[in-house]
């Protein structure tokens, strides 16, 4: 779905969306940094909870306020009993901070209404603990709130780098056609680079535009180029999936918040597999020919000093291996500590012709989960990843002799932590023989049930929700595509609702897009889009619900046949926990 407009965001916070639409947006929020930042900016306008207050309040009132703050962040936005019951156990730290800010803002407003500007040591401690995402008895002090742009809107790793003095302030700008493009701040280390920028009109008002030529389909000319000090253009290394760089701008992630700041970020691993080869200075060069519908020429060269960040980055070798009962060997190679986060390098052996993946946790000596990672293909609420750097989740693996090398990224972890790697589930692709025939005429009267091993599937007549929030006017079924020029085109096809519950031995993955083949009674194969309204874990089982849009279905076929020859199986028989940091 598209990002919410400010009006739709207000409706979401006011609980004026239908439950299914709220669930869709919560799923979208879980993976959209832009909407997370918009939500934070909106909340920041409601209250500045860390500002000092002038008077004291009674212990009775402060305890009432503290007790009123929900310990379950998502239920702040999902007020109904059904929605609270459906809240998943997994909450990524960034989302938790956002929801805690909602709680704090509400509490702050309640205090103001109660009578004047107030202060309480007890309440202040609670607020500081909530902002730090740590329990009150944690001895580590909460980090100071930064006043820089990246300090206010960056993730935990970016904020820590800001507080440790790694922000660079180029203050570079260029104006053409009455539009000013400026870059205010940069943070870079061997893991990634992030820039804070702005686009404003002649009066200094932020413009809701972005360079039109950056993401146009088939774009071949780079809008953002990385160079060394000598002007040599740097190219991503030839990693396993390097062939996907058809558009040289795709790997730069862009976000814009409600305050008008523009953020650009990309990982640097694909440029420098060997961090020792990173030069002391990089140059980020912008060459923009079109801002929305306005054509012009905006060029900037931003020097980025890497010396300080390189000096602060260190790697620690691990070199520990384990072979699972399925014959897959994992080798923990090394962990790198950089100003903005952690990199963990893991080698995995190739397992004959089977596709495989895995989950794991990083735990301290008390068994507390410090970070966790699920395969990227596990989407939304079934993904149990914690404390990871989401913007770097798609760094491609590297082919090595006998297998693959994975690069995983997490928010900063204290290198003095006694940390262990705990292998969780291992997932392998196994053969199956799934087939279900759907009579479209009968589907209007009753659902079709099917099973594959322990997995259960229900296909039903699609019924439009009259209360559904419409992303684009005229496309109330949500089936449309956005063209390069910003216009929309309706996607034609036949909708079928589905409900899937996977068995305990099946990977919590919506297998339909990956494994299903859909044909009609004539043998014609149909391209199909899948829209997931719900994805959650219920009693340890993955549950998905949504609709499938069968395209090129006019005239409507009599039958649709769904077949699959593969499924992703979950194995929980690995027993490997090994110390990777000794806390020294």
Secondary structure, DSSP 4 states (H G I P E B T S, - for coil): -PPPPHHHHHHHHTT-S-HHHHHHHHHHHHT-HHHHHHHHHHHHHH--TTS--SEE--HHHHHHHHHHS-S-GGGGT--SHHHHHT--S---HHHHHHHHHHHHHHHHHHHHHHHS-EE-HHHHHHHHHHHHTS-TT--SPPPPPP-SHHHHHS-HHHHHHHHTT--B---EEEEETTEEEEEEEEEE-SSEEEEEEEEE-TTSPBPS--BTTSS-TT--S-SEEEEETT-PBP-----TTGGGTTSTTTTSEEEE-TTSEEEEEEESTTT-SSGGG--SEEEEEEEEEEETTEEEEEEEEEEEE-HHHHHT-EEEEEEEEEE-TTS-EEEEEEEEEETTEEEEEEEEE-BTTB-EEEEEEEE-TT--EEEEE--TTS-GGG---BSB-GGGTTPPPEEETTEEEEEEEES---TTSEEEEEEEEEEEEEEEEEEEEEEHHHHTTS-EEEEETTEEEEEEE----TTPPPSSTT-TT--EEE-TTS-EEEPPEEEEEEEEE--TTB-SS--HHHH-EEEETT--B--EEEEEEEEEEETTEEEEEEEEEEES--SPPSEEEEEEEEEEEEE-----EEEEEE--
